[in-house]
Amino acid sequence: MSKISKSLYICIVLASFLLGCVPAKEFQALQDKNLKCEEEREKFSTENESLNVRVTECDTKLKVLQKEVDALMADSANRSVELKRLREDYERVFGKYNELQELQQNLMQGNQKETRKVLSQLQITQKELQDKEDALKELERKLLLRKSNLDQMQANLDKLNKELELRNARLIELEKILRSKDSIVLALKKKVTDALYGFEGKGLSIKVQNGKVYVSLEEKLMFKSGKYDVDPKGATALKQLIPVLEQNPDINILVEGHTDDVPFKGNTILLDNWDLSTKRATTILRILVNGTKINPARVTAAGRSQYVPLDKTKTPEARQKNRRTEIILTPKLDELFKLLESN
């Protein structure tokens, strides 16, 4: 199982076990897994860029190989011309050799001196003929070797072309999935915005970040200070969001509670900001799943306490901004994970 599959499997298992309240001691592990999921997404973008670089490298290598093939073909053409010339020389020498043989026969009846001269010339011609034959054979051997090399280069070129086509196809498929995911996220944001019309800007905000839809609920909309019971106006907003979540079963839901940095005065039920943020998250989770068609396996609740502030200053305005609950909606990426595993 690939690293990505393991990460996805862990996220799904965590989602199943985190239906209820996440204890403070175990949340750090949940936070690490959540960060790891964010890193996985970054890895997907890096993989996309890596594929683009690899396609460019293959294209460059293809051009170099094509130039080498062109050079070999030009050299083969030159060799063919040389071979033709040698054959013509061979035929010319062979004709001269036949003439000398005929002359030898005619002179055999003449004096020996002239005969020896002719024989010497004949031997020279025979040697020249043999040299031409040897040169011709060597050229033919080199041409065969060149052809073999050219065939091998062509085979490599064809293989590279097929690999490039395959990588291009995978890259196109990856880009298609990413575009589809972005389209799903934007469409989901519009549905959420339409469903919560009248609440946005009144303690509720909606944004798209890192491929996810964030619905941020300020404390003044959802809870009284230090409490975890949802106010009626906050419950109304959640009920208007529920149909959108029911109609989009491929969306995972993470409910995160956040507090400010003012220490919580504990009681018999809640000890600190960890408990308060977690309890607020689980309270909202129950409103989303109880009596609805939302599969509880899709939903995770988490308490982030004071450690993920929107504003790190210590002003009353900053602390009010940090006291919030976020409902984070994430499209499932099963198709993208399968494609990356196939690479």
FIMAR-844894 format. One record per residue (C-alpha): residue number from 1; residue in three letters; x, y, z. Coordinates in steps of 0.2 Angstrom, whole numbers, plus 5000, padded with zeros to 4 digits. Layout:
<pt seq="NUM" type="Ala" x="X" y="Y" z="Z"/>
...
This chain:
<pt seq="1" type="Met" x="5000" y="5000" z="5000"/>
<pt seq="2" type="Ser" x="5007" y="5017" z="4995"/>
<pt seq="3" type="Lys" x="5011" y="5031" z="5007"/>
<pt seq="4" type="Ile" x="4996" y="5041" z="5000"/>
<pt seq="5" type="Ser" x="4984" y="5026" z="5003"/>
<pt seq="6" type="Lys" x="4990" y="5023" z="5021"/>
<pt seq="7" type="Ser" x="4987" y="5042" z="5024"/>
<pt seq="8" type="Leu" x="4970" y="5041" z="5017"/>
<pt seq="9" type="Tyr" x="4966" y="5025" z="5027"/>
<pt seq="10" type="Ile" x="4972" y="5033" z="5043"/>
<pt seq="11" type="Cys" x="4961" y="5048" z="5039"/>
<pt seq="12" type="Ile" x="4946" y="5037" z="5036"/>
<pt seq="13" type="Val" x="4949" y="5027" z="5052"/>
<pt seq="14" type="Leu" x="4951" y="5043" z="5062"/>
<pt seq="15" type="Ala" x="4935" y="5050" z="5055"/>
<pt seq="16" type="Ser" x="4926" y="5034" z="5060"/>
<pt seq="17" type="Phe" x="4933" y="5035" z="5078"/>
<pt seq="18" type="Leu" x="4931" y="5054" z="5080"/>
<pt seq="19" type="Leu" x="4912" y="5054" z="5079"/>
<pt seq="20" type="Gly" x="4911" y="5058" z="5097"/>
<pt seq="21" type="Cys" x="4921" y="5070" z="5108"/>
<pt seq="22" type="Val" x="4940" y="5070" z="5104"/>
<pt seq="23" type="Pro" x="4949" y="5069" z="5121"/>
<pt seq="24" type="Ala" x="4962" y="5082" z="5124"/>
<pt seq="25" type="Lys" x="4976" y="5070" z="5126"/>
<pt seq="26" type="Glu" x="4972" y="5061" z="5109"/>
<pt seq="27" type="Phe" x="4969" y="5077" z="5099"/>
<pt seq="28" type="Gln" x="4987" y="5080" z="5096"/>
<pt seq="29" type="Ala" x="4987" y="5064" z="5086"/>
<pt seq="30" type="Leu" x="4972" y="5071" z="5076"/>
<pt seq="31" type="Gln" x="4981" y="5087" z="5073"/>
<pt seq="32" type="Asp" x="4996" y="5079" z="5066"/>
<pt seq="33" type="Lys" x="4985" y="5068" z="5055"/>
<pt seq="34" type="Asn" x="4976" y="5084" z="5049"/>
<pt seq="35" type="Leu" x="4992" y="5092" z="5045"/>
<pt seq="36" type="Lys" x="4998" y="5077" z="5036"/>
<pt seq="37" type="Cys" x="4983" y="5078" z="5025"/>
<pt seq="38" type="Glu" x="4987" y="5096" z="5021"/>
<pt seq="39" type="Glu" x="5005" y="5090" z="5016"/>
<pt seq="40" type="Glu" x="4997" y="5076" z="5005"/>
<pt seq="41" type="Arg" x="4988" y="5090" z="4996"/>
<pt seq="42" type="Glu" x="5004" y="5100" z="4993"/>
<pt seq="43" type="Lys" x="5012" y="5084" z="4988"/>
<pt seq="44" type="Phe" x="4999" y="5082" z="4974"/>
<pt seq="45" type="Ser" x="5002" y="5099" z="4968"/>
<pt seq="46" type="Thr" x="5021" y="5095" z="4968"/>
<pt seq="47" type="Glu" x="5018" y="5079" z="4959"/>
<pt seq="48" type="Asn" x="5008" y="5089" z="4945"/>
<pt seq="49" type="Glu" x="5023" y="5101" z="4943"/>
<pt seq="50" type="Ser" x="5035" y="5086" z="4943"/>
<pt seq="51" type="Leu" x="5025" y="5078" z="4929"/>
<pt seq="52" type="Asn" x="5026" y="5094" z="4919"/>
<pt seq="53" type="Val" x="5045" y="5094" z="4922"/>
<pt seq="54" type="Arg" x="5047" y="5076" z="4917"/>
<pt seq="55" type="Val" x="5037" y="5079" z="4901"/>
<pt seq="56" type="Thr" x="5048" y="5093" z="4896"/>
<pt seq="57" type="Glu" x="5063" y="5082" z="4899"/>
<pt seq="58" type="Cys" x="5056" y="5069" z="4888"/>
<pt seq="59" type="Asp" x="5052" y="5081" z="4875"/>
<pt seq="60" type="Thr" x="5070" y="5088" z="4875"/>
<pt seq="61" type="Lys" x="5078" y="5070" z="4875"/>
<pt seq="62" type="Leu" x="5066" y="5066" z="4860"/>
<pt seq="63" type="Lys" x="5073" y="5081" z="4850"/>
<pt seq="64" type="Val" x="5091" y="5076" z="4854"/>
<pt seq="65" type="Leu" x="5087" y="5058" z="4848"/>
<pt seq="66" type="Gln" x="5079" y="5065" z="4832"/>
<pt seq="67" type="Lys" x="5094" y="5075" z="4828"/>
<pt seq="68" type="Glu" x="5105" y="5060" z="4830"/>
<pt seq="69" type="Val" x="5093" y="5049" z="4819"/>
<pt seq="70" type="Asp" x="5094" y="5063" z="4806"/>
<pt seq="71" type="Ala" x="5113" y="5063" z="4806"/>
<pt seq="72" type="Leu" x="5114" y="5044" z="4805"/>
<pt seq="73" type="Met" x="5102" y="5045" z="4790"/>
<pt seq="74" type="Ala" x="5113" y="5058" z="4781"/>
<pt seq="75" type="Asp" x="5128" y="5048" z="4785"/>
<pt seq="76" type="Ser" x="5120" y="5032" z="4778"/>
<pt seq="77" type="Ala" x="5116" y="5042" z="4762"/>
<pt seq="78" type="Asn" x="5134" y="5047" z="4760"/>
<pt seq="79" type="Arg" x="5140" y="5029" z="4763"/>
<pt seq="80" type="Ser" x="5128" y="5023" z="4749"/>
<pt seq="81" type="Val" x="5135" y="5035" z="4737"/>
<pt seq="82" type="Glu" x="5153" y="5029" z="4742"/>
<pt seq="83" type="Leu" x="5147" y="5011" z="4739"/>
<pt seq="84" type="Lys" x="5140" y="5015" z="4722"/>
<pt seq="85" type="Arg" x="5157" y="5023" z="4717"/>
<pt seq="86" type="Leu" x="5167" y="5008" z="4723"/>
<pt seq="87" type="Arg" x="5156" y="4997" z="4713"/>
<pt seq="88" type="Glu" x="5159" y="5007" z="4698"/>
<pt seq="89" type="Asp" x="5178" y="5007" z="4701"/>
<pt seq="90" type="Tyr" x="5177" y="4988" z="4704"/>
<pt seq="91" type="Glu" x="5168" y="4986" z="4687"/>
<pt seq="92" type="Arg" x="5180" y="4997" z="4678"/>
<pt seq="93" type="Val" x="5195" y="4988" z="4686"/>
<pt seq="94" type="Phe" x="5187" y="4971" z="4682"/>
<pt seq="95" type="Gly" x="5185" y="4976" z="4664"/>
<pt seq="96" type="Lys" x="5203" y="4981" z="4663"/>
<pt seq="97" type="Tyr" x="5208" y="4965" z="4671"/>
<pt seq="98" type="Asn" x="5199" y="4955" z="4657"/>
<pt seq="99" type="Glu" x="5207" y="4966" z="4644"/>
<pt seq="100" type="Leu" x="5224" y="4962" z="4651"/>
<pt seq="101" type="Gln" x="5220" y="4943" z="4652"/>
<pt seq="102" type="Glu" x="5215" y="4944" z="4633"/>
<pt seq="103" type="Leu" x="5231" y="4954" z="4629"/>
<pt seq="104" type="Gln" x="5241" y="4941" z="4639"/>
<pt seq="105" type="Gln" x="5235" y="4927" z="4629"/>
<pt seq="106" type="Asn" x="5239" y="4937" z="4613"/>
<pt seq="107" type="Leu" x="5256" y="4940" z="4619"/>
<pt seq="108" type="Met" x="5260" y="4923" z="4625"/>
<pt seq="109" type="Gln" x="5265" y="4920" z="4607"/>
<pt seq="110" type="Gly" x="5277" y="4935" z="4607"/>
<pt seq="111" type="Asn" x="5293" y="4938" z="4617"/>
<pt seq="112" type="Gln" x="5295" y="4934" z="4635"/>
<pt seq="113" type="Lys" x="5300" y="4951" z="4640"/>
<pt seq="114" type="Glu" x="5284" y="4959" z="4635"/>
<pt seq="115" type="Thr" x="5275" y="4944" z="4643"/>
<pt seq="116" type="Arg" x="5283" y="4947" z="4660"/>
<pt seq="117" type="Lys" x="5278" y="4966" z="4659"/>
<pt seq="118" type="Val" x="5260" y="4961" z="4655"/>
<pt seq="119" type="Leu" x="5261" y="4948" z="4669"/>
<pt seq="120" type="Ser" x="5268" y="4961" z="4681"/>
<pt seq="121" type="Gln" x="5254" y="4974" z="4676"/>
<pt seq="122" type="Leu" x="5241" y="4960" z="4678"/>
<pt seq="123" type="Gln" x="5247" y="4956" z="4696"/>
<pt seq="124" type="Ile" x="5246" y="4975" z="4700"/>
<pt seq="125" type="Thr" x="5229" y="4975" z="4693"/>
<pt seq="126" type="Gln" x="5224" y="4960" z="4703"/>
<pt seq="127" type="Lys" x="5230" y="4967" z="4719"/>
<pt seq="128" type="Glu" x="5221" y="4983" z="4715"/>
<pt seq="129" type="Leu" x="5205" y="4973" z="4712"/>
<pt seq="130" type="Gln" x="5207" y="4964" z="4728"/>
<pt seq="131" type="Asp" x="5210" y="4980" z="4738"/>
<pt seq="132" type="Lys" x="5194" y="4987" z="4730"/>
<pt seq="133" type="Glu" x="5185" y="4971" z="4735"/>
<pt seq="134" type="Asp" x="5191" y="4972" z="4752"/>
<pt seq="135" type="Ala" x="5186" y="4991" z="4753"/>
<pt seq="136" type="Leu" x="5169" y="4986" z="4746"/>
<pt seq="137" type="Lys" x="5166" y="4973" z="4759"/>
<pt seq="138" type="Glu" x="5172" y="4984" z="4773"/>
<pt seq="139" type="Leu" x="5160" y="4998" z="4768"/>
<pt seq="140" type="Glu" x="5146" y="4985" z="4767"/>
<pt seq="141" type="Arg" x="5150" y="4979" z="4784"/>
<pt seq="142" type="Lys" x="5150" y="4997" z="4791"/>
<pt seq="143" type="Leu" x="5134" y="5001" z="4782"/>
<pt seq="144" type="Leu" x="5125" y="4986" z="4790"/>
<pt seq="145" type="Leu" x="5132" y="4991" z="4807"/>
<pt seq="146" type="Arg" x="5125" y="5009" z="4804"/>
<pt seq="147" type="Lys" x="5109" y="5002" z="4799"/>
<pt seq="148" type="Ser" x="5108" y="4991" z="4815"/>
<pt seq="149" type="Asn" x="5112" y="5006" z="4825"/>
<pt seq="150" type="Leu" x="5099" y="5017" z="4816"/>
<pt seq="151" type="Asp" x="5086" y="5003" z="4819"/>
<pt seq="152" type="Gln" x="5090" y="5003" z="4838"/>
<pt seq="153" type="Met" x="5090" y="5022" z="4839"/>
<pt seq="154" type="Gln" x="5073" y="5022" z="4830"/>
<pt seq="155" type="Ala" x="5066" y="5008" z="4842"/>
<pt seq="156" type="Asn" x="5072" y="5019" z="4857"/>
<pt seq="157" type="Leu" x="5064" y="5034" z="4849"/>
<pt seq="158" type="Asp" x="5048" y="5025" z="4847"/>
<pt seq="159" type="Lys" x="5049" y="5019" z="4865"/>
<pt seq="160" type="Leu" x="5052" y="5037" z="4871"/>
<pt seq="161" type="Asn" x="5037" y="5043" z="4861"/>
<pt seq="162" type="Lys" x="5026" y="5030" z="4868"/>
<pt seq="163" type="Glu" x="5032" y="5035" z="4886"/>
<pt seq="164" type="Leu" x="5029" y="5053" z="4882"/>
<pt seq="165" type="Glu" x="5012" y="5050" z="4876"/>
<pt seq="166" type="Leu" x="5008" y="5040" z="4892"/>
<pt seq="167" type="Arg" x="5015" y="5053" z="4903"/>
<pt seq="168" type="Asn" x="5005" y="5066" z="4894"/>
<pt seq="169" type="Ala" x="4989" y="5056" z="4896"/>
<pt seq="170" type="Arg" x="4992" y="5054" z="4914"/>
<pt seq="171" type="Leu" x="4996" y="5073" z="4916"/>
<pt seq="172" type="Ile" x="4980" y="5077" z="4907"/>
<pt seq="173" type="Glu" x="4970" y="5066" z="4918"/>
<pt seq="174" type="Leu" x="4978" y="5073" z="4933"/>
<pt seq="175" type="Glu" x="4974" y="5091" z="4928"/>
<pt seq="176" type="Lys" x="4956" y="5085" z="4923"/>
<pt seq="177" type="Ile" x="4954" y="5078" z="4941"/>
<pt seq="178" type="Leu" x="4961" y="5094" z="4949"/>
<pt seq="179" type="Arg" x="4950" y="5105" z="4939"/>
<pt seq="180" type="Ser" x="4935" y="5094" z="4943"/>
<pt seq="181" type="Lys" x="4939" y="5096" z="4961"/>
<pt seq="182" type="Asp" x="4941" y="5115" z="4960"/>
<pt seq="183" type="Ser" x="4924" y="5116" z="4951"/>
<pt seq="184" type="Ile" x="4916" y="5105" z="4965"/>
<pt seq="185" type="Val" x="4923" y="5116" z="4978"/>
<pt seq="186" type="Leu" x="4917" y="5132" z="4970"/>
<pt seq="187" type="Ala" x="4900" y="5124" z="4967"/>
<pt seq="188" type="Leu" x="4899" y="5119" z="4985"/>
<pt seq="189" type="Lys" x="4904" y="5136" z="4991"/>
<pt seq="190" type="Lys" x="4889" y="5143" z="4981"/>
<pt seq="191" type="Lys" x="4877" y="5131" z="4988"/>
<pt seq="192" type="Val" x="4883" y="5134" z="5006"/>
<pt seq="193" type="Thr" x="4882" y="5153" z="5003"/>
<pt seq="194" type="Asp" x="4864" y="5152" z="4995"/>
<pt seq="195" type="Ala" x="4859" y="5141" z="5010"/>
<pt seq="196" type="Leu" x="4866" y="5153" z="5023"/>
<pt seq="197" type="Tyr" x="4859" y="5169" z="5015"/>
<pt seq="198" type="Gly" x="4855" y="5182" z="5028"/>
<pt seq="199" type="Phe" x="4868" y="5175" z="5040"/>
<pt seq="200" type="Glu" x="4884" y="5179" z="5031"/>
<pt seq="201" type="Gly" x="4892" y="5195" z="5038"/>
<pt seq="202" type="Lys" x="4882" y="5193" z="5054"/>
<pt seq="203" type="Gly" x="4893" y="5181" z="5064"/>
<pt seq="204" type="Leu" x="4896" y="5169" z="5049"/>
<pt seq="205" type="Ser" x="4908" y="5170" z="5035"/>
<pt seq="206" type="Ile" x="4912" y="5158" z="5020"/>
<pt seq="207" type="Lys" x="4928" y="5156" z="5011"/>
<pt seq="208" type="Val" x="4938" y="5144" z="5000"/>
<pt seq="209" type="Gln" x="4956" y="5139" z="5006"/>
<pt seq="210" type="Asn" x="4967" y="5125" z="5001"/>
<pt seq="211" type="Gly" x="4954" y="5116" z="4991"/>
<pt seq="212" type="Lys" x="4941" y="5117" z="5005"/>
<pt seq="213" type="Val" x="4926" y="5127" z="5010"/>
<pt seq="214" type="Tyr" x="4927" y="5135" z="5027"/>
<pt seq="215" type="Val" x="4911" y="5140" z="5036"/>
<pt seq="216" type="Ser" x="4917" y="5151" z="5051"/>
<pt seq="217" type="Leu" x="4904" y="5153" z="5065"/>
<pt seq="218" type="Glu" x="4908" y="5167" z="5077"/>
<pt seq="219" type="Glu" x="4905" y="5164" z="5096"/>
<pt seq="220" type="Lys" x="4892" y="5177" z="5096"/>
<pt seq="221" type="Leu" x="4881" y="5168" z="5084"/>
<pt seq="222" type="Met" x="4883" y="5151" z="5092"/>
<pt seq="223" type="Phe" x="4887" y="5151" z="5110"/>
<pt seq="224" type="Lys" x="4886" y="5162" z="5126"/>
<pt seq="225" type="Ser" x="4903" y="5165" z="5133"/>
<pt seq="226" type="Gly" x="4910" y="5150" z="5142"/>
<pt seq="227" type="Lys" x="4895" y="5139" z="5136"/>
<pt seq="228" type="Tyr" x="4893" y="5125" z="5124"/>
<pt seq="229" type="Asp" x="4874" y="5125" z="5122"/>
<pt seq="230" type="Val" x="4870" y="5131" z="5104"/>
<pt seq="231" type="Asp" x="4859" y="5147" z="5104"/>
<pt seq="232" type="Pro" x="4843" y="5146" z="5094"/>
<pt seq="233" type="Lys" x="4850" y="5158" z="5080"/>
<pt seq="234" type="Gly" x="4865" y="5147" z="5078"/>
<pt seq="235" type="Ala" x="4854" y="5131" z="5077"/>
<pt seq="236" type="Thr" x="4844" y="5140" z="5063"/>
<pt seq="237" type="Ala" x="4860" y="5143" z="5053"/>
<pt seq="238" type="Leu" x="4865" y="5125" z="5055"/>
<pt seq="239" type="Lys" x="4848" y="5118" z="5050"/>
<pt seq="240" type="Gln" x="4849" y="5128" z="5034"/>
<pt seq="241" type="Leu" x="4866" y="5121" z="5030"/>
<pt seq="242" type="Ile" x="4860" y="5103" z="5033"/>
<pt seq="243" type="Pro" x="4851" y="5100" z="5017"/>
<pt seq="244" type="Val" x="4867" y="5105" z="5007"/>
<pt seq="245" type="Leu" x="4877" y="5092" z="5017"/>
<pt seq="246" type="Glu" x="4864" y="5079" z="5014"/>
<pt seq="247" type="Gln" x="4863" y="5082" z="4995"/>
<pt seq="248" type="Asn" x="4883" y="5081" z="4994"/>
<pt seq="249" type="Pro" x="4887" y="5064" z="5002"/>
<pt seq="250" type="Asp" x="4905" y="5064" z="4994"/>
<pt seq="251" type="Ile" x="4910" y="5079" z="5005"/>
<pt seq="252" type="Asn" x="4919" y="5075" z="5022"/>
<pt seq="253" type="Ile" x="4914" y="5087" z="5036"/>
<pt seq="254" type="Leu" x="4927" y="5093" z="5050"/>
<pt seq="255" type="Val" x="4920" y="5103" z="5064"/>
<pt seq="256" type="Glu" x="4934" y="5112" z="5073"/>
<pt seq="257" type="Gly" x="4931" y="5122" z="5089"/>
<pt seq="258" type="His" x="4943" y="5137" z="5093"/>
<pt seq="259" type="Thr" x="4944" y="5148" z="5109"/>
<pt seq="260" type="Asp" x="4954" y="5163" z="5113"/>
<pt seq="261" type="Asp" x="4970" y="5163" z="5125"/>
<pt seq="262" type="Val" x="4960" y="5168" z="5141"/>
<pt seq="263" type="Pro" x="4962" y="5153" z="5153"/>
<pt seq="264" type="Phe" x="4945" y="5145" z="5155"/>
<pt seq="265" type="Lys" x="4939" y="5143" z="5173"/>
<pt seq="266" type="Gly" x="4935" y="5125" z="5174"/>
<pt seq="267" type="Asn" x="4920" y="5116" z="5182"/>
<pt seq="268" type="Thr" x="4915" y="5098" z="5185"/>
<pt seq="269" type="Ile" x="4912" y="5095" z="5167"/>
<pt seq="270" type="Leu" x="4925" y="5106" z="5158"/>
<pt seq="271" type="Leu" x="4943" y="5109" z="5164"/>
<pt seq="272" type="Asp" x="4951" y="5121" z="5151"/>
<pt seq="273" type="Asn" x="4950" y="5128" z="5134"/>
<pt seq="274" type="Trp" x="4954" y="5111" z="5126"/>
<pt seq="275" type="Asp" x="4938" y="5104" z="5134"/>
<pt seq="276" type="Leu" x="4927" y="5119" z="5129"/>
<pt seq="277" type="Ser" x="4933" y="5120" z="5111"/>
<pt seq="278" type="Thr" x="4930" y="5101" z="5109"/>
<pt seq="279" type="Lys" x="4913" y="5101" z="5118"/>
<pt seq="280" type="Arg" x="4907" y="5115" z="5106"/>
<pt seq="281" type="Ala" x="4913" y="5105" z="5091"/>
<pt seq="282" type="Thr" x="4904" y="5089" z="5097"/>
<pt seq="283" type="Thr" x="4888" y="5099" z="5101"/>
<pt seq="284" type="Ile" x="4887" y="5106" z="5083"/>
<pt seq="285" type="Leu" x="4891" y="5089" z="5076"/>
<pt seq="286" type="Arg" x="4876" y="5081" z="5085"/>
<pt seq="287" type="Ile" x="4865" y="5094" z="5077"/>
<pt seq="288" type="Leu" x="4871" y="5090" z="5060"/>
<pt seq="289" type="Val" x="4869" y="5071" z="5062"/>
<pt seq="290" type="Asn" x="4855" y="5068" z="5074"/>
<pt seq="291" type="Gly" x="4839" y="5066" z="5064"/>
<pt seq="292" type="Thr" x="4847" y="5070" z="5047"/>
<pt seq="293" type="Lys" x="4853" y="5060" z="5032"/>
<pt seq="294" type="Ile" x="4871" y="5064" z="5035"/>
<pt seq="295" type="Asn" x="4881" y="5049" z="5037"/>
<pt seq="296" type="Pro" x="4891" y="5050" z="5054"/>
<pt seq="297" type="Ala" x="4906" y="5042" z="5046"/>
<pt seq="298" type="Arg" x="4908" y="5058" z="5036"/>
<pt seq="299" type="Val" x="4909" y="5069" z="5051"/>
<pt seq="300" type="Thr" x="4924" y="5073" z="5063"/>
<pt seq="301" type="Ala" x="4924" y="5084" z="5078"/>
<pt seq="302" type="Ala" x="4940" y="5092" z="5085"/>
<pt seq="303" type="Gly" x="4945" y="5105" z="5098"/>
<pt seq="304" type="Arg" x="4959" y="5116" z="5094"/>
<pt seq="305" type="Ser" x="4959" y="5126" z="5110"/>
<pt seq="306" type="Gln" x="4968" y="5143" z="5108"/>
<pt seq="307" type="Tyr" x="4982" y="5137" z="5097"/>
<pt seq="308" type="Val" x="4976" y="5141" z="5080"/>
<pt seq="309" type="Pro" x="4971" y="5159" z="5081"/>
<pt seq="310" type="Leu" x="4966" y="5170" z="5067"/>
<pt seq="311" type="Asp" x="4974" y="5185" z="5075"/>
<pt seq="312" type="Lys" x="4988" y="5183" z="5088"/>
<pt seq="313" type="Thr" x="4987" y="5201" z="5095"/>
<pt seq="314" type="Lys" x="4980" y="5202" z="5113"/>
<pt seq="315" type="Thr" x="4966" y="5215" z="5109"/>
<pt seq="316" type="Pro" x="4948" y="5212" z="5114"/>
<pt seq="317" type="Glu" x="4944" y="5212" z="5095"/>
<pt seq="318" type="Ala" x="4957" y="5199" z="5091"/>
<pt seq="319" type="Arg" x="4951" y="5188" z="5105"/>
<pt seq="320" type="Gln" x="4933" y="5189" z="5099"/>
<pt seq="321" type="Lys" x="4939" y="5185" z="5081"/>
<pt seq="322" type="Asn" x="4948" y="5169" z="5088"/>
<pt seq="323" type="Arg" x="4933" y="5163" z="5097"/>
<pt seq="324" type="Arg" x="4925" y="5153" z="5083"/>
<pt seq="325" type="Thr" x="4919" y="5136" z="5077"/>
<pt seq="326" type="Glu" x="4924" y="5131" z="5059"/>
<pt seq="327" type="Ile" x="4915" y="5118" z="5048"/>
<pt seq="328" type="Ile" x="4927" y="5113" z="5035"/>
<pt seq="329" type="Leu" x="4920" y="5104" z="5020"/>
<pt seq="330" type="Thr" x="4932" y="5093" z="5009"/>
<pt seq="331" type="Pro" x="4928" y="5084" z="4993"/>
<pt seq="332" type="Lys" x="4934" y="5066" z="4993"/>
<pt seq="333" type="Leu" x="4950" y="5063" z="4983"/>
<pt seq="334" type="Asp" x="4949" y="5044" z="4980"/>
<pt seq="335" type="Glu" x="4950" y="5046" z="4961"/>
<pt seq="336" type="Leu" x="4965" y="5057" z="4962"/>
<pt seq="337" type="Phe" x="4974" y="5045" z="4975"/>
<pt seq="338" type="Lys" x="4971" y="5030" z="4963"/>
<pt seq="339" type="Leu" x="4979" y="5040" z="4948"/>
<pt seq="340" type="Leu" x="4994" y="5045" z="4959"/>
<pt seq="341" type="Glu" x="4996" y="5027" z="4965"/>
<pt seq="342" type="Ser" x="4996" y="5021" z="4947"/>
<pt seq="343" type="Asn" x="5012" y="5032" z="4943"/>
